[in-house]
Amino acid sequence: MSAPFPASDATLELDCRGLRCPVPIIRLGKRYTEVAVGELIAVVATDVAARVDIPAWCRMRGQEYVGEDVAADGVPVYRVRRLS
């Protein structure tokens, strides 16, 4: 993993620390339309399944999986760009 993403790069941050599968994906699915097309959503998740689930959700929903990095506290951050 590279250096942490800057906190300001995502329009919406979903803090899913401590939540187990499938809750991070459910939250993403319910809230991604809160941002405009082209904007980023950051999903901060401790659940190991999020590493596979979020890219799969993006493929199924026609959204862009931008990548993974880490938050300042070491928790994985998954970036999604809204395409539609």
CORVEN-V767962 format. One record per residue. N is the residue number from 0. PSI is psi as a letter, one per 20 degrees, with the letter a starting at -180 (NA if undefined). OMEGA is omega in whole degrees, -180 to 180 (NA if undefined). Layout:
BEGIN
<<N	PSI	OMEGA> <N	PSI	OMEGA>>
END
This chain:
BEGIN
<<0	q	-179> <1	a	179> <2	q	-180> <3	q	174> <4	q	173> <5	q	-176> <6	h	-173> <7	j	-174> <8	i	-179> <9	p	176> <10	h	-178> <11	p	175> <12	p	177> <13	o	-180> <14	o	-178> <15	k	177> <16	p	177> <17	i	-179> <18	p	-177> <19	q	176> <20	p	12> <21	j	-173> <22	g	179> <23	g	179> <24	h	178> <25	g	179> <26	g	178> <27	g	-179> <28	h	-180> <29	h	-169> <30	i	-174> <31	h	180> <32	i	176> <33	i	179> <34	q	179> <35	q	175> <36	p	-179> <37	i	-179> <38	r	-177> <39	q	173> <40	p	175> <41	p	176> <42	o	179> <43	o	-172> <44	p	176> <45	i	-179> <46	p	-176> <47	h	180> <48	h	-180> <49	h	-179> <50	h	178> <51	g	-174> <52	g	-176> <53	g	175> <54	h	179> <55	g	178> <56	g	180> <57	g	179> <58	g	-178> <59	h	-176> <60	j	178> <61	k	177> <62	r	-177> <63	p	171> <64	o	-175> <65	h	179> <66	a	-177> <67	q	172> <68	b	-179> <69	q	173> <70	r	-180> <71	h	-179> <72	j	177> <73	j	-180> <74	p	178> <75	q	177> <76	p	-179> <77	p	-177> <78	p	179> <79	p	175> <80	p	178> <81	p	180> <82	h	-179> <83	NA	NA>>
END
